[in-house]
């Protein structure tokens, strides 16, 4: 099963695509979608939408996972991340992909077994689970891969109960 994982953001959206077969993973690709802060928000969102649509067309994932918005102290950041997340969900829905949405603690638990894992623990486990020699950079790309791993795990578990 080919899984697209997305870590939303307006400046940087991380993505990772993995093939999961019987609980083992193979990295297909990963990276980030960057937008320029000086560009108007509608154009930034359009760029994110088009880039994700291009990824879907090029790699043809079977399903996709998206990280849920985490509300910290900065409400403005949460709103703009929410806008990016909405655009991602629209692109995935338009492509007809099944979508899973996961909170940061759920992603941490799925990848490390501990819902309060720190960034270093997450990166180490992503690297180990995917058999990579180095930690994916930037962090947003590693986060996209973590979302893909999480979605595969949940999707696979749900399919066992069908």
C-alpha positions as CSV (number, residue, x, y, z in Angstrom):
1,X,0.0,0.0,0.0
2,X,1.4,3.4,-0.9
3,X,0.8,6.1,1.7
4,X,1.2,9.8,1.5
5,X,1.8,11.6,4.9
6,X,1.5,15.4,5.2
7,X,2.6,17.8,8.0
8,X,0.7,21.0,7.2
9,X,2.2,24.5,7.3
10,X,1.9,27.6,5.2
11,X,5.7,28.3,5.0
12,X,6.7,24.7,4.9
13,X,4.5,21.6,4.4
14,X,6.3,18.3,4.9
15,X,5.5,15.3,2.9
16,X,6.6,11.7,2.9
17,X,5.5,8.8,0.7
18,X,6.1,5.2,1.8
19,X,5.2,1.8,0.5
20,X,4.0,-0.4,3.3
21,X,4.0,-4.2,2.8
22,X,3.2,-6.5,5.7
23,X,4.4,-4.0,8.3
24,X,7.7,-3.2,6.5
25,X,8.3,0.2,4.9
26,X,10.1,1.4,1.8
27,X,10.6,5.1,1.3
28,X,9.4,6.3,-2.1
29,X,10.1,10.0,-1.6
30,X,10.0,12.8,0.9
31,X,10.6,16.6,1.1
32,X,8.9,19.9,1.7
33,X,6.6,22.3,-0.1
34,X,7.9,25.9,0.6
35,X,6.0,29.1,0.1
36,X,7.4,32.6,0.3
37,X,6.2,34.8,3.3
38,X,6.0,37.9,1.1
39,X,3.5,36.2,-1.3
40,X,-0.2,36.8,-0.6
41,X,-1.9,34.0,1.3
42,X,-4.3,33.0,-1.5
43,X,-1.3,32.4,-3.8
44,X,0.6,30.4,-1.1
45,X,-2.4,28.2,-0.5
46,X,-2.8,27.7,-4.3
47,X,0.9,26.7,-4.5
48,X,0.4,24.1,-1.7
49,X,-2.7,22.7,-3.4
50,X,-1.0,22.4,-6.8
51,X,2.2,20.9,-5.3
52,X,0.2,18.2,-3.4
53,X,-1.9,17.5,-6.5
54,X,1.3,17.1,-8.5
55,X,2.6,14.6,-5.8
56,X,-0.6,12.6,-6.0
57,X,-0.4,12.5,-9.8
58,X,3.2,11.5,-9.9
59,X,3.3,8.9,-7.1
60,X,-0.4,7.7,-7.0
61,X,-0.8,7.0,-3.3
62,X,-3.6,4.6,-2.2
63,X,-4.4,6.6,0.9
64,X,-3.2,9.6,2.8
65,X,-2.7,10.8,6.4
66,X,-2.7,14.4,7.6
67,X,-1.5,15.8,11.0
68,X,-4.2,17.6,12.9
69,X,-3.6,21.2,13.9
70,X,-2.0,21.6,17.3
71,X,-3.1,24.8,19.1
72,X,-0.3,26.4,21.0
73,X,-0.1,29.9,22.3
74,X,0.1,31.6,18.9
75,X,-3.5,31.7,17.5
76,X,-2.4,33.4,14.3
77,X,0.0,30.6,13.4
78,X,-2.7,28.0,14.3
79,X,-5.2,29.8,11.9
80,X,-2.7,29.8,9.0
81,X,-1.7,26.2,9.5
82,X,-5.4,25.4,9.6
83,X,-5.8,27.1,6.2
84,X,-3.0,25.0,4.8
85,X,-4.5,21.9,6.3
86,X,-7.8,22.7,4.7
87,X,-6.2,23.0,1.3
88,X,-4.4,19.6,1.8
89,X,-7.7,17.9,2.7
90,X,-9.3,19.4,-0.4
91,X,-6.6,18.2,-2.7
92,X,-6.8,14.7,-1.2
93,X,-10.6,14.6,-1.3
94,X,-10.6,15.8,-4.9
95,X,-8.2,13.0,-5.8
96,X,-10.6,10.5,-4.2
97,X,-8.1,9.3,-1.6
98,X,-9.2,7.8,1.8
99,X,-7.9,10.2,4.5
100,X,-6.8,9.7,8.1
101,X,-6.3,12.6,10.5
102,X,-3.9,12.2,13.5
103,X,-3.0,14.3,16.5
104,X,0.6,14.9,17.3
105,X,0.4,12.6,20.4
106,X,-1.2,9.8,18.3
107,X,1.6,10.1,15.7
108,X,4.3,10.0,18.4
109,X,2.7,6.9,20.0
110,X,2.4,5.1,16.7
111,X,6.0,5.8,15.7
112,X,7.8,5.5,19.1
113,X,5.3,3.8,21.4
114,X,5.2,6.9,23.6
115,X,2.8,9.8,23.0
116,X,5.1,12.4,24.6
117,X,8.2,11.5,22.6
118,X,10.5,14.4,21.8
119,X,11.7,15.4,18.4
120,X,15.0,13.4,18.6
121,X,13.2,10.2,19.5
122,X,10.8,10.7,16.7
123,X,13.5,11.3,14.1
124,X,15.5,8.3,15.3
125,X,12.5,6.0,15.0
126,X,11.5,7.3,11.6
127,X,15.1,6.7,10.5
128,X,15.1,3.2,12.0
129,X,11.7,2.1,10.7
130,X,12.5,3.2,7.2
131,X,16.1,1.8,7.2
132,X,17.6,5.2,6.4
133,X,21.3,6.0,7.0
134,X,20.5,9.6,8.0
135,X,17.6,11.4,9.5
136,X,15.4,13.0,6.8
137,X,15.9,16.8,6.6
138,X,14.3,19.2,7.1
139,X,12.3,18.2,10.2
140,X,9.1,18.8,8.3
141,X,9.9,16.1,5.8
142,X,10.7,13.7,8.7
143,X,7.3,14.6,10.2
144,X,5.6,13.9,6.9
145,X,7.2,10.4,6.9
146,X,6.0,9.9,10.5
147,X,2.4,10.7,9.5
148,X,2.7,8.2,6.6
149,X,3.9,5.5,9.0
150,X,1.1,6.3,11.4
151,X,-1.5,6.2,8.7
152,X,-0.3,2.9,7.4
153,X,-0.4,1.4,10.9
154,X,-3.9,2.7,11.6
155,X,-5.2,1.8,8.1
156,X,-3.7,-1.7,8.3
157,X,-5.2,-2.3,11.7
158,X,-8.7,-1.1,10.6
159,X,-8.5,-3.4,7.5
160,X,-8.0,-6.4,9.8
161,X,-11.4,-5.7,11.4
162,X,-13.3,-5.4,8.2
